[in-house]
Amino acid sequence: MAKWEHTVRGDFTDILTRIENGILEGSVSASLEDASDFEDGGARCSVRVFERYSYLGSNRVSLSVTLFQAEADAPIRLSAITSGGSQAMFFKINTWGEEAFLEKLTELF
């Protein structure tokens, strides 16, 4: 598992669109598996789960991205976590695919 947390400023919808397009256009096998959006008062939260095939690890990996903004014009918190890149039964080995998938996101910022 690999994790990256970042704080950004800008338009929430524009940043979410940049993430979706960047991930989907960054890999021929990437797909958006599901999405969830919440809004309450001025707070917004969006969750996206992507998946792609990892040639390095010969398996599929997922990337979960959460954006949270407490109120309009507040900084946007981004949390991204990858999973599924290990081939071992009891411990994590071969996590190259997870790290490469996460790198696609970090390159957008």
Residue, then its C-alpha position, 0 to 999 in steps of 0.5 A: m500500500a502506498k499513500w500520499e496526502h496533499t493540500v491544494r487550493g483552487d476550484f474543487t470541481d476543476i481539481l476533481t476533473r483534473i484528477e479524473n482525466g489525468i488518471l484515466e488518460g495516464s494509463v490505457s487500462a485505467s478505469l473509474e470503478d466508482a464515485s461518491d460525492f457529498e455536500d453539507g452546508g459549505a463542506r464538500c467531499s468526493v471519493r473516486v476509486f480507480e483501477r488499472y492493470s500493473y504490467l510490473g506486478s502482473n496484477r490489478v491495483s486500485l487507487s482511492v482518492t478523497l478530496f475534502q473542503a470544509e467550506a468554500d475557498a478553504p484549502i482542499r485536502l487530498s488523500a490517495i491510497t493504493s492497494g492490491g499490488s502485492q502477490a504474496m499471501f501473508f505479507k507485502i512484496n512487489t508493490w511497484g504497481e501501487e507506487a507507479f499508479l500513485e505517481k500518476l496522481t502526484e505528477l498532476f500536482 
